[in-house]
Amino acid sequence: MLQALIVGAGPVGLTLAAELARYGIGLRLIDKSPQPTQTSKALVVWARTLELMDRMGCRQAFLDAGLRAHGATLRSAGSILGHIRFDTVASIYNFALMIPQRETERLLIEHLATFGVAVEREVELVNFRQGDDHVEATLRHADGAEETMSASWLIGCDGAHSKVRHGLDLAFEGEAQGDDWLLADIRLEGDGAPPGDEIATYLHRDGPLVVFPIPGGRARVIAQVGKTDPAHPRPDPTLGDVQALVDQRAGGFRVVDPVWLTHFRINERKVSQYARGRAILAGDAAHIHSPAGGQGMNTGMQDAINLAWKLAMVQRKQAAPSLLDSYGPERNAVGDMVLRNAGRLTDMATLSNPVAQGVRNLGLRFMLGFHAVQDKMATTMSEVGIAYADSPLSHGPEAGMRWAPAQDDGKPPGSGSVPLFVLYAADSERGAAFAARFPALVEPTPRRPPDGDRLILVRPDGYVGFSGTAESWEEAGDYLARLSPDRP
């Protein structure tokens, strides 16, 4: 029987498929569309995602294809309110990697192909039902033929209108923001154009306008354009419409050579449960939110990475099935945080009351004068601050925190074809004997910790699972015993 059926071949489904394939899990990846995304859509890959790509083995291809943005600037009425530099992020990837989603999908498809897996196009999930140890799914092919197949797991990476989520009857709670937004992928000309290595936000009394750099000398402009009227939907914008908004809210540059002009609405919705039985959700199938902060795709890809090593360890019988119970709580908390932060940024940028706008601008000018505030915002945007302190997998001081790659002392945890915890212990002889007790869970050779007074187990996704003193061997053993495949 097939081990995993993944529905949806966007960045999230492709990431999940590549990670499961790397760990030797048999899978099918289906998508009802005839071809990958042809537009830019999601634009940025942040530092934490790049760190995780390092262990995936596809980081360099992304670095070669992307453009490095080194900061973000907020402007209003011709003056700078503040600047955020990404070079303060505590990662070697201290920048925003700007890369269109079509390129992200192309690179992930190529990476997936190295494992002998291809996307099955024009194949649609019709329905499914769950059994005790499998999911039975009906698929429809391009010629209308239907196929019934079984898999151990069904994972919905099929976006905001997820067929898997609907099949689980999970509420997608939230609402649509009440404005229309313009999106334009164009070129900028003129001395007043923002630098090509920064994200520029112009706050204006009529709404914000944001410029994102794109590789190849292009840029994306996003702007709030007014209240949504369902009875009178707006026609697609023209280049003249974009220029008028630029002249009004930013000024000093021209927009030319459009390749994509459209309107969109912001939805903020999320499930409260990421899995039910053997059907699991990831990415936009579980959470959608404002593009402010550019974290939607990154959050979904990190959903996939979190899920992949756990599902692989369970499927390979390296760990107890209960390991998967941690996926929902961990990523649910992250989804709540990202939705909350994106919503606050959007609300701040779209204030309509002139007095409130003035107070906002004064506050931003004051707060962004402090390096600590700038650093905090850069850390949040880069997602290196994400942690799982309240996870059922976290035990001890600093457990759940990101393990800084600079402390790896070897390949990144989770590298290779087998997902394993990495033991950091000053006593290498005792550490090797300890690892030998749990060969299905821990790398056989311990590594040196940055602090010799600590005993640490780092998860395959680069987060601290267990943290204790150098003599916490019994506690560490109890921690791993709870994950052992011998447990129900």
C-alpha positions in Angstrom: 0.0 0.0 0.0 1.2 3.5 -0.8 2.5 5.3 2.2 1.5 8.9 1.5 -0.9 10.7 -1.0 -0.1 14.4 -1.1 -2.8 16.6 -2.7 -1.5 19.9 -4.1 1.8 20.5 -5.8 2.5 24.1 -4.8 5.6 25.0 -2.7 4.2 23.2 0.4 3.3 20.0 -1.3 6.5 19.9 -3.2 8.5 20.5 0.0 6.7 17.7 1.8 7.1 15.3 -1.1 10.8 16.0 -1.4 11.3 15.5 2.3 9.3 12.3 2.5 11.1 11.0 -0.6 14.5 11.9 0.9 13.5 9.7 3.9 12.5 6.8 1.7 8.7 7.2 2.1 6.7 6.0 -0.9 4.3 8.7 -2.2 2.2 10.2 -4.9 1.9 13.9 -5.4 -1.1 15.0 -7.4 -2.4 18.4 -8.6 -5.5 19.2 -10.6 -3.8 22.0 -12.6 -2.2 21.1 -15.9 1.0 23.1 -15.1 3.0 24.7 -12.3 2.3 28.3 -11.2 3.2 30.7 -14.1 3.0 33.9 -12.1 5.2 35.3 -9.3 2.7 35.0 -6.4 4.7 34.4 -3.2 8.0 36.3 -3.5 10.3 35.9 -0.5 12.2 33.0 1.1 13.2 33.9 4.6 16.3 32.9 6.6 14.8 30.1 8.6 13.4 28.4 5.5 16.9 28.7 3.9 18.4 27.1 6.9 16.0 24.2 6.6 16.7 24.0 2.9 20.4 23.4 3.8 19.4 20.1 5.4 17.1 19.4 2.4 19.9 19.7 0.0 18.4 22.4 -2.3 19.6 25.7 -0.7 22.3 26.6 -3.3 19.9 26.4 -6.2 17.7 29.0 -4.5 20.6 31.3 -3.6 21.7 31.2 -7.2 18.2 32.1 -8.6 17.2 34.7 -6.0 17.8 38.4 -5.3 19.0 39.4 -1.8 17.1 42.2 -0.2 19.0 43.6 2.7 16.4 45.7 4.4 13.0 47.4 4.5 12.2 51.1 4.6 9.0 52.8 5.7 8.3 56.2 4.1 5.5 58.8 4.4 5.1 62.2 2.7 8.5 62.1 1.2 10.4 61.3 4.4 11.8 58.1 5.9 10.0 56.9 9.1 12.4 54.1 9.8 14.6 51.4 8.4 14.9 47.7 9.2 18.2 46.0 8.3 18.2 42.2 7.8 21.9 42.0 8.3 21.2 41.9 12.1 19.4 38.5 11.8 21.3 35.8 13.6 21.8 33.6 10.6 24.2 33.3 7.7 21.2 34.0 5.6 20.7 37.6 6.9 18.7 38.8 4.0 15.3 38.3 2.3 15.7 36.1 -0.7 13.4 37.5 -3.3 12.3 34.8 -5.8 9.0 34.5 -7.7 6.9 31.5 -6.8 7.1 30.1 -10.3 10.9 29.8 -9.7 10.4 28.3 -6.3 8.1 25.6 -7.8 10.5 25.0 -10.7 13.5 24.5 -8.3 11.5 22.2 -6.0 10.2 20.2 -8.9 13.8 19.7 -10.0 14.9 18.8 -6.5 12.0 16.3 -6.2 13.1 14.7 -9.5 16.4 13.8 -8.0 14.5 11.2 -5.8 12.7 9.9 -8.9 9.4 11.5 -8.1 7.3 13.6 -10.5 4.0 15.6 -10.0 1.0 13.8 -11.4 -0.8 16.7 -13.3 -4.5 17.0 -14.0 -5.3 14.5 -11.3 -8.0 15.6 -8.8 -9.1 14.3 -5.5 -12.8 13.5 -5.7 -13.4 12.2 -2.2 -11.9 10.0 0.5 -12.8 7.9 3.5 -10.7 6.8 6.4 -10.1 3.4 7.8 -8.2 2.3 10.9 -4.9 2.0 9.2 -5.4 3.7 5.8 -7.2 6.3 3.7 -9.1 5.2 0.6 -9.3 8.0 -2.0 -11.0 8.4 -5.3 -9.0 10.3 -8.0 -10.2 11.7 -11.3 -7.8 11.9 -14.2 -7.9 14.4 -17.1 -9.8 12.0 -19.4 -12.5 11.6 -16.7 -11.4 8.2 -15.7 -11.7 7.6 -11.9 -9.2 5.6 -9.8 -9.6 4.2 -6.3 -6.4 3.9 -4.3 -5.3 3.5 -0.7 -2.5 5.2 1.2 -1.4 5.1 4.8 -1.7 8.9 5.0 -3.5 11.7 3.1 -2.0 15.1 3.3 -3.9 18.2 2.0 -1.5 20.8 0.7 -4.3 22.0 -1.7 -4.7 25.6 -0.7 -7.4 27.8 0.6 -10.2 25.8 -1.1 -8.8 22.5 0.2 -10.8 19.4 -0.8 -9.1 17.6 2.1 -10.2 20.2 4.6 -13.7 20.1 3.2 -13.7 16.3 3.4 -12.7 16.5 7.1 -15.5 19.1 7.7 -13.1 21.4 9.5 -14.2 25.0 10.0 -12.0 27.6 8.3 -12.6 30.3 10.8 -11.9 34.0 10.0 -13.0 36.7 7.6 -12.1 38.6 4.5 -10.6 42.1 5.0 -12.9 44.7 3.5 -10.7 46.2 0.9 -9.6 45.6 -2.7 -5.8 45.6 -3.3 -3.9 46.1 -6.6 -1.0 43.9 -7.6 1.4 44.8 -10.4 4.6 43.1 -11.6 6.4 45.7 -13.6 9.7 47.5 -14.0 10.6 50.8 -12.3 12.4 53.7 -14.0 13.6 57.0 -12.6 16.0 58.3 -10.0 13.3 58.3 -7.3 12.8 54.5 -7.5 13.6 52.7 -4.2 16.9 50.8 -4.1 16.8 47.5 -5.8 17.8 45.6 -2.7 15.2 46.7 -0.3 11.4 46.4 0.4 9.9 49.9 0.3 6.6 50.7 2.1 4.9 54.1 1.4 2.3 55.0 4.0 -0.3 57.4 2.6 -3.6 58.9 3.8 -5.4 56.9 1.1 -3.7 53.6 1.9 -0.3 51.9 1.7 1.8 51.2 -1.4 4.6 48.6 -1.1 7.4 47.9 -3.6 9.1 44.5 -3.6 12.3 43.9 -5.7 12.2 40.8 -8.0 15.2 39.2 -9.8 15.8 40.4 -13.4 15.3 44.1 -12.6 11.6 43.8 -12.0 9.5 44.8 -9.0 6.1 44.1 -7.5 3.8 46.9 -6.5 0.9 46.2 -4.0 -1.5 49.0 -3.0 -4.8 49.3 -1.2 -7.3 50.7 -3.6 -10.6 51.0 -1.7 -13.5 49.2 -0.2 -14.8 46.0 -1.8 -18.2 46.2 -3.5 -19.3 42.6 -4.3 -22.0 44.0 -6.6 -19.5 45.9 -8.7 -16.2 44.0 -8.9 -13.3 46.1 -10.1 -11.9 45.4 -13.6 -8.3 44.4 -13.8 -6.0 47.5 -13.3 -4.2 49.2 -16.1 -0.6 50.4 -16.2 -2.0 53.9 -16.0 -3.9 53.0 -12.8 -0.6 51.8 -11.2 1.2 54.9 -12.3 -1.5 57.1 -10.8 -1.1 55.4 -7.5 2.7 55.6 -7.6 2.5 59.3 -8.4 0.1 59.9 -5.5 1.7 57.8 -2.8 5.3 57.5 -3.7 6.3 59.7 -6.6 9.6 60.1 -8.4 9.5 57.0 -10.6 7.7 55.5 -13.6 6.3 52.0 -14.0 6.7 50.2 -17.3 6.6 46.8 -18.9 3.8 45.1 -17.0 3.6 41.3 -16.9 0.9 40.8 -14.3 -1.8 43.2 -13.3 -4.7 42.1 -11.0 -6.8 42.9 -8.0 -7.1 40.7 -4.9 -8.6 40.6 -1.4 -7.0 39.6 1.8 -8.5 36.7 3.7 -7.5 35.8 7.3 -8.7 32.3 8.1 -7.4 29.3 10.0 -8.4 25.8 11.2 -8.1 25.0 14.8 -7.2 21.3 14.1 -4.4 20.4 11.7 -5.2 16.6 11.5 -8.0 14.2 12.0 -7.2 10.5 11.9 -4.9 9.8 9.0 -5.7 13.0 7.1 -3.5 16.0 7.7 -3.4 19.6 6.5 -0.5 21.9 5.8 0.0 25.3 4.3 -2.9 27.4 2.9 -5.2 24.4 3.5 -4.8 25.2 7.2 -4.1 28.9 7.4 -4.3 32.0 5.1 -3.6 35.5 6.0 -2.4 38.9 4.9 0.7 39.0 2.7 2.2 41.6 5.1 5.5 40.2 6.3 5.7 37.8 3.4 5.4 34.7 5.6 2.6 32.7 4.1 4.6 30.4 1.8 7.5 30.1 4.4 5.1 29.1 7.1 3.5 26.4 4.9 6.9 25.1 3.8 7.9 24.9 7.5 4.6 23.0 8.2 5.7 20.5 5.6 9.2 20.1 7.1 7.9 19.7 10.6 5.4 17.1 9.4 7.8 15.1 7.2 10.4 13.9 9.7 7.7 12.9 12.2 5.6 11.0 9.6 8.8 9.4 8.3 9.9 8.2 11.7 6.5 6.8 12.4 6.1 5.1 9.0 9.6 3.7 9.2 8.8 2.4 12.7 11.6 4.4 14.3 9.2 6.2 16.6 5.8 5.7 18.3 2.7 6.9 16.4 2.2 9.4 19.2 5.1 11.4 17.8 2.7 12.7 15.1 0.4 14.1 17.8 2.9 17.0 18.2 2.5 18.3 14.7 -0.9 20.0 15.2 -0.1 21.8 18.5 3.3 23.0 17.2 2.2 24.3 13.9 -1.2 25.5 15.2 0.6 27.9 17.6 2.9 29.1 14.8 -0.1 29.7 12.5 -1.8 31.7 15.2 1.3 33.8 15.7 1.8 34.5 12.0 -1.8 35.3 11.4 -1.8 37.7 14.4 1.4 39.5 13.3 0.3 39.8 9.7 -3.1 41.1 10.7 -1.5 43.7 13.0 0.8 44.9 10.3 -2.1 45.2 7.8 -4.3 47.1 10.4 -1.4 49.5 11.1 -0.8 50.2 7.5 -4.4 50.7 6.5 -5.5 53.2 9.3 -7.9 55.6 7.7 -8.4 58.2 10.4 -6.0 61.1 9.8 -5.3 61.6 13.5 -4.6 57.9 14.0 -2.3 58.0 10.9 -0.4 60.9 12.4 0.0 59.1 15.7 1.1 55.9 13.9 3.8 57.8 11.9 5.2 59.5 14.9 5.2 56.2 16.8 7.0 54.4 14.0 9.6 57.2 13.6 10.3 57.0 17.4 10.2 53.2 17.8 12.3 52.5 14.7 15.0 54.8 16.1 15.9 52.0 18.5 18.2 49.2 17.2 16.4 46.7 19.6 13.1 47.3 17.9 14.6 47.0 14.4 16.3 43.8 15.4 13.1 42.4 16.9 11.2 43.1 13.7 13.9 41.6 11.5 14.0 38.5 13.7 10.2 38.1 13.4 10.1 38.5 9.7 13.0 36.1 9.1 11.2 33.5 11.3 14.4 32.5 13.1 12.6 33.4 16.4 10.0 30.6 15.9 10.2 28.1 18.8 8.2 25.3 20.3 8.6 25.9 24.0 5.1 24.6 24.8 5.4 21.5 22.6 4.8 18.0 24.0 8.3 17.2 22.5 10.1 20.0 24.5 11.7 19.1 27.8 14.1 21.2 29.9 15.4 24.7 29.8 15.7 26.2 26.3 13.9 23.1 24.8 11.9 24.0 21.8 14.3 26.7 20.7 15.9 26.9 17.3 19.3 25.2 17.3 21.6 27.8 15.7 23.3 26.2 12.6 26.6 27.7 13.7 26.4 25.1 16.6 25.8 22.1 14.4 29.4 20.7 14.7 28.8 18.7 11.5 26.0 18.3 9.0 22.7 19.9 9.9 20.5 17.7 12.1 18.1 15.8 9.9 20.4 15.6 6.9 20.7 12.4 4.9 18.3 9.6 4.2 17.3 8.8 7.8 15.7 11.2 10.3 17.5 11.1 13.6 18.0 13.2 16.7 21.5 14.5 17.3 23.0 14.1 20.7 25.3 16.9 22.0 27.3 15.7 25.0 30.8 16.5 26.4 31.4 12.9 27.5 31.7 11.3 24.1 32.2 7.8 25.4 29.1 7.9 27.6 27.3 9.6 24.7 28.1 6.8 22.3 26.8 4.2 24.8 23.6 6.3 25.3 23.0 6.6 21.5 23.5 2.8 21.2 20.5 2.3 23.4 18.3 4.2 21.0 19.7 3.4 17.5 16.3 4.1 15.8 16.1 7.6 17.3 19.6 9.0 17.7 22.7 9.4 15.5 25.4 6.9 16.7 28.1 9.5 17.2 27.6 12.3 19.7 28.8 15.8 19.0 30.4 18.4 21.2 28.0 20.9 22.7 28.8 24.6 22.7 28.5 24.5 26.4 30.1 21.5 28.1 27.7 21.7 31.0 24.7 20.8 28.8 23.2 17.6 27.5 21.1 18.3 24.4 19.0 16.3 21.9 18.3 18.3 18.7 15.4 17.2 16.6 15.7 16.4 12.9 14.2 19.8 12.1 16.8 21.7 14.0 15.0 22.5 17.2 16.0 21.5 20.7 13.9 18.6 21.9 15.7 17.9 25.2 18.0 20.1 27.2 19.5 19.3 30.6 22.7 19.4 32.6 25.7 17.3 31.6 24.5 14.6 34.1 20.9 14.4 32.9 21.4 11.0 31.3 18.4 9.4 33.0 16.1 12.2 32.1 17.3 12.1 28.5 16.7 8.4 28.5 13.2 8.8 29.7 12.6 11.4 27.1 13.6 9.1 24.3 11.8 6.1 25.8 8.5 8.0 25.5 9.2 8.3 21.7 10.3 4.7 21.3 8.4 2.6 18.7 7.8 0.1 21.4 5.3 2.5 23.0 1.7 2.4 21.6 
